[in-house]
């Protein structure tokens, strides 16, 4: 549901803040809690529709409690995360250069990347052609925003 994404994101951020304070995921410390909350409030997509769109991504990426790196890194906690920060994944040099410049996967950056990965980041390892429809990008970002670094989700209907 489009109206519950901000609430879901706020709950996820509370969990993420606890993990960051415990020192378990240093990549989550890339943004302040206030900045993450403001960023998550900008997400307008439909997470349920985004789950359907994510089927295109499953060959290379995973989300959820048992998510592991595949051809691409797992995407748990990707929204608001520092680029190139998933442990035990070898990123392209192009992505690592952007990471060193301080790239954070905000909804805007993810949308630009997902529209056409090779145009956004020449030299990327990602071979996916992209999601041409803005609605698909918004929806998949809303879906991904539900997952914290441990793959836990907070849905209001659970």
SERO-4910 file (N, C-alpha, C, O; in steps of 0.05 Angstrom, whole numbers):
BEGIN
 pado doro    nc1    nc2    nc3   cac1   cac2   cac3    cc1    cc2    cc3    oc1    oc2    oc3
  Unk    A     17    -24      0      0      0      0     17     25      0     37     26     15
  Unk    A     10     44    -16     26     68    -18     25     84      8     45     97     15
  Unk    A      4     83     23      1    100     47     16     89     71     20    103     90
  Unk    A     25     64     70     38     53     93     68     52     91     81     44    110
  Unk    A     79     60     69    108     58     65    123     75     85    143     66     97
  Unk    A    114    100     89    129    117    108    128    106    136    147    107    151
  Unk    A    105     95    144    103     83    171    120     58    173    135     55    193
  Unk    A    120     42    152    137     18    152    166     26    153    182     14    168
  Unk    A    174     46    138    201     55    137    210     66    165    232     61    174
  Unk    A    192     81    178    199     91    204    204     69    224    222     71    240
  Unk    A    188     48    223    192     25    240    219     11    234    233      3    252
  Unk    A    225      9    208    250     -4    200    274     13    209    294      2    218
  Unk    A    271     39    208    293     56    216    298     54    246    321     56    255
  Unk    A    277     49    261    281     45    290    298     21    295    316     21    312
  Unk    A    292     -1    280    308    -25    283    336    -20    273    355    -29    286
  Unk    A    339     -6    251    366     -1    240    382     16    259    406     11    263
  Unk    A    369     35    272    384     52    291    394     36    314    417     40    324
  Unk    A    379     17    323    388     -1    345    412    -17    336    430    -21    352
  Unk    A    411    -28    312    434    -43    302    458    -26    299    480    -34    306
  Unk    A    455     -1    289    478     17    286    490     24    313    514     25    316
  Unk    A    473     29    332    483     35    359    498     12    371    517     15    386
  Unk    A    490    -12    364    503    -36    374    529    -41    359    545    -58    367
  Unk    A    533    -27    337    558    -29    321    558    -53    303    579    -61    293
  Unk    A    534    -65    297    533    -89    282    535    -84    252    542   -102    237
  Unk    A    527    -61    242    527    -55    214    537    -27    209    522     -8    209
  Unk    A    563    -24    205    574      3    202    563     18    178    563     42    178
  Unk    A    555      3    157    545     17    133    519     32    139    512     50    124
  Unk    A    504     24    159    479     37    166    485     64    178    466     81    180
  Unk    A    509     69    187    516     94    200    522    116    179    529    139    187
  Unk    A    519    111    153    526    130    133    507    154    133    515    176    125
  Unk    A    483    151    143    464    173    145    453    174    173    451    154    187
  Unk    A    447    198    182    434    201    208    406    190    208    394    187    186
  Unk    A    396    184    231    369    173    232    348    193    221    329    186    208
  Unk    A    353    219    227    335    240    217    335    241    187    314    244    174
  Unk    A    359    239    175    362    240    146    348    216    133    335    218    113
  Unk    A    352    192    146    339    168    135    309    171    137    295    163    118
  Unk    A    299    181    159    270    184    162    259    202    140    239    196    127
  Unk    A    272    225    136    263    244    115    264    231     88    247    235     71
  Unk    A    286    216     83    289    203     57    266    182     53    255    181     31
  Unk    A    261    166     73    240    145     71    212    157     66    196    145     53
  Unk    A    208    181     77    182    194     73    177    202     44    154    207     37
  Unk    A    198    203     29    196    211      0    187    187    -17    180    191    -40
  Unk    A    189    163     -7    182    139    -22    152    138    -27    136    138     -9
  Unk    A    145    137    -53    117    138    -60    107    112    -73     83    110    -79
  Unk    A    124     93    -77    116     69    -91     99     50    -75     94     54    -51
  Unk    A     89     30    -88     72      9    -76     90    -16    -72     98    -29    -91
  Unk    A     95    -22    -47    113    -45    -41    102    -71    -51    118    -88    -59
  Unk    A     76    -75    -50     65   -100    -60     70   -103    -90     77   -125   -100
  Unk    A     66    -81   -105     72    -82   -134    103    -85   -138    111    -98   -157
  Unk    A    118    -72   -121    147    -74   -122    157   -103   -119    177   -110   -131
  Unk    A    144   -118   -103    151   -146   -100    148   -161   -126    165   -178   -133
  Unk    A    128   -154   -141    124   -166   -168    146   -158   -187    157   -174   -202
  Unk    A    153   -132   -186    174   -121   -204    201   -134   -196    217   -140   -214
  Unk    A    205   -139   -171    230   -151   -161    235   -179   -173    258   -188   -172
  Unk    A    215   -192   -183    219   -218   -195    240   -217   -218    254   -236   -223
  Unk    A    242   -194   -231    262   -190   -252    290   -189   -241    309   -193   -255
  Unk    A    292   -184   -215    318   -180   -202    328   -206   -188    352   -208   -182
  Unk    A    310   -225   -183    316   -248   -166    338   -266   -177    351   -281   -162
  Unk    A    343   -266   -203    363   -283   -214    391   -275   -203    409   -292   -200
  Unk    A    394   -250   -197    421   -240   -188    421   -229   -160    443   -227   -148
  Unk    A    398   -222   -148    397   -209   -122    377   -223   -104    359   -237   -114
  Unk    A    381   -221    -78    363   -232    -58    357   -212    -37    373   -194    -31
  Unk    A    334   -215    -24    326   -200      0    313   -219     19    303   -241     12
  Unk    A    312   -211     44    299   -228     64    319   -239     84    343   -235     82
  Unk    A    308   -253    104    324   -264    126    347   -282    117    368   -282    129
  Unk    A    342   -298     96    363   -317     87    378   -307     62    391   -323     49
  Unk    A    376   -281     56    388   -271     32    419   -273     33    431   -268     54
  Unk    A    430   -281     11    459   -284      8    466   -270    -18    450   -266    -35
  Unk    A    492   -264    -20    502   -253    -45    499   -274    -67    504   -298    -62
  Unk    A    492   -265    -91    491   -283   -114    509   -271   -135    532   -264   -128
  Unk    A    500   -269   -159    515   -255   -180    519   -226   -171    540   -214   -176
  Unk    A    498   -215   -159    498   -188   -148    496   -190   -118    491   -211   -107
  Unk    A    501   -168   -104    499   -168    -75    470   -171    -65    452   -164    -79
  Unk    A    467   -181    -41    440   -181    -29    432   -152    -26    449   -134    -24
  Unk    A    406   -147    -25    396   -120    -25    382   -113      2    367    -93      3
  Unk    A    387   -128     22    376   -121     49    388    -94     57    412    -90     57
  Unk    A    370    -76     65    379    -50     75    391    -32     55    405    -12     62
  Unk    A    386    -37     29    399    -21      8    391      8      8    407     26      2
  Unk    A    365     14     14    356     41     13    368     57     37    362     51     60
  Unk    A    384     76     30    398     92     51    426     81     58    439     93     75
  Unk    A    434     60     45    460     48     51    482     60     34    477     69     11
  Unk    A    506     60     44    529     69     29    534     48      6    533     24     11
  Unk    A    539     58    -17    545     41    -40    570     25    -35    589     34    -22
  Unk    A    571      0    -45    595    -17    -42    600    -27    -15    624    -33     -8
  Unk    A    580    -29      2    585    -36     30    576    -64     39    578    -70     63
  Unk    A    566    -81     21    559   -108     29    584   -125     32    601   -126     14
  Unk    A    586   -137     55    609   -154     61    610   -178     42    589   -188     34
  Unk    A    634   -187     36    638   -211     21    627   -210     -8    620   -230    -19
  Unk    A    625   -186    -19    617   -183    -47    638   -165    -60    647   -145    -50
  Unk    A    647   -174    -84    667   -159    -99    653   -142   -120    642   -151   -139
  Unk    A    653   -116   -114    640    -96   -132    659    -89   -155    683    -94   -154
  Unk    A    647    -77   -176    663    -67   -198    680    -43   -189    673    -30   -169
  Unk    A    702    -38   -203    718    -15   -196    702     11   -200    706     30   -186
  Unk    A    684     11   -220    668     35   -225    650     41   -201    648     64   -193
  Unk    A    638     20   -189    621     25   -166    637     33   -142    629     50   -126
  Unk    A    660     21   -139    677     27   -116    687     56   -117    691     69    -97
  Unk    A    692     66   -142    700     94   -145    677    112   -135    682    132   -121
  Unk    A    652    106   -143    629    121   -133    626    119   -103    619    138    -90
  Unk    A    631     95    -93    629     91    -64    649    109    -49    643    121    -28
  Unk    A    673    110    -60    694    127    -47    687    157    -49    696    173    -32
  Unk    A    670    164    -68    661    192    -71    638    197    -51    628    220    -49
  Unk    A    628    176    -38    607    179    -18    579    173    -28    560    183    -16
  Unk    A    576    157    -49    550    151    -59    533    136    -38    542    116    -27
  Unk    A    510    146    -33    490    133    -16    466    126    -33    458    142    -50
  Unk    A    456    102    -30    433     93    -46    407    105    -35    391     91    -22
  Unk    A    403    130    -41    378    143    -35    357    134    -56    365    123    -76
  Unk    A    332    139    -51    312    132    -71    318    145    -98    314    132   -119
  Unk    A    327    170    -98    333    183   -123    357    170   -138    355    166   -162
  Unk    A    378    163   -123    401    150   -136    394    123   -146    401    115   -168
  Unk    A    378    108   -130    370     81   -139    352     83   -164    356     67   -182
  Unk    A    334    102   -164    317    105   -188    333    111   -213    328    100   -234
  Unk    A    353    129   -210    370    135   -233    386    111   -242    388    106   -266
  Unk    A    397     96   -223    412     72   -230    394     51   -243    401     39   -263
  Unk    A    371     46   -231    353     25   -241    341     32   -268    332     14   -283
  Unk    A    339     57   -275    329     64   -302    347     54   -324    337     43   -344
  Unk    A    373     57   -320    392     47   -340    419     44   -326    435     63   -327
  Unk    A    425     21   -314    449     18   -298    475     25   -313    493     37   -302
  Unk    A    477     17   -339    501     22   -354    506     51   -360    529     61   -362
  Unk    A    484     66   -365    487     95   -369    494    109   -344    511    127   -343
  Unk    A    481    101   -322    486    114   -296    514    109   -286    527    127   -275
  Unk    A    523     84   -290    549     76   -279    565     60   -300    565     36   -299
  Unk    A    578     74   -319    594     59   -339    614     42   -325    629     51   -307
  Unk    A    616     17   -333    634     -2   -321    622    -19   -299    635    -36   -287
  Unk    A    595    -16   -295    582    -32   -275    582    -61   -283    582    -68   -307
  Unk    A    581    -79   -264    579   -108   -269    550   -116   -275    545   -138   -285
  Unk    A    532    -98   -269    503   -105   -272    495   -104   -301    497    -84   -315
  Unk    A    486   -128   -311    480   -130   -339    450   -124   -345    443   -124   -369
  Unk    A    434   -120   -325    406   -115   -328    402    -89   -344    415    -69   -339
  Unk    A    383    -90   -363    379    -67   -381    366    -43   -366    369    -20   -374
  Unk    A    351    -49   -346    338    -27   -330    308    -29   -330    296    -44   -344
  Unk    A    296    -12   -313    267    -10   -310    259     17   -323    265     38   -311
  Unk    A    247     16   -346    241     40   -360    218     56   -348    218     81   -349
  Unk    A    199     43   -335    176     57   -324    182     68   -296    191     53   -279
  Unk    A    177     93   -293    181    106   -267    165     92   -245    176     89   -223
  Unk    A    141     84   -251    124     70   -231    138     44   -221    137     38   -197
  Unk    A    149     29   -240    163      4   -232    187     10   -214    191     -4   -194
  Unk    A    202     31   -221    225     39   -204    215     47   -176    227     39   -156
  Unk    A    195     64   -175    184     72   -149    174     49   -133    179     47   -108
  Unk    A    160     30   -146    149      7   -132    171    -12   -121    169    -21    -98
  Unk    A    191    -17   -137    212    -35   -128    229    -22   -105    238    -36    -87
  Unk    A    232      4   -106    246     18    -85    230     16    -59    241     13    -38
  Unk    A    203     20    -61    186     17    -38    188    -11    -26    188    -15     -2
  Unk    A    189    -31    -44    192    -59    -35    219    -63    -20    219    -74      2
  Unk    A    240    -54    -32    267    -57    -20    269    -41      6    284    -50     24
  Unk    A    255    -19      9    257     -2     33    246    -17     57    251     -8     80
  Unk    A    230    -38     53    219    -53     76    239    -70     90    235    -78    113
  Unk    A    262    -75     78    281    -94     89    304    -80    103    317    -62     92
  Unk    A    309    -88    128    333    -78    142    357    -94    134    354   -113    118
  Unk    A    380    -88    146    405   -103    139    403   -133    144    418   -148    132
  Unk    A    386   -141    163    383   -169    170    361   -182    154    356   -206    158
  Unk    A    349   -168    136    327   -179    120    300   -180    134    282   -193    124
  Unk    A    298   -167    156    273   -167    171    255   -145    158    264   -124    150
  Unk    A    229   -150    158    210   -131    147    190   -124    169    185   -139    188
  Unk    A    179   -100    166    157    -91    184    134    -83    167    133    -61    156
  Unk    A    115   -101    164     90    -95    149     68    -91    169     65   -107    188
  Unk    A     51    -71    165     29    -66    183      9    -88    184     -5    -91    204
  Unk    A      6   -103    162    -14   -124    162     -5   -150    174    -20   -169    174
  Unk    A     20   -151    185     29   -175    198     24   -175    227     30   -193    242
***
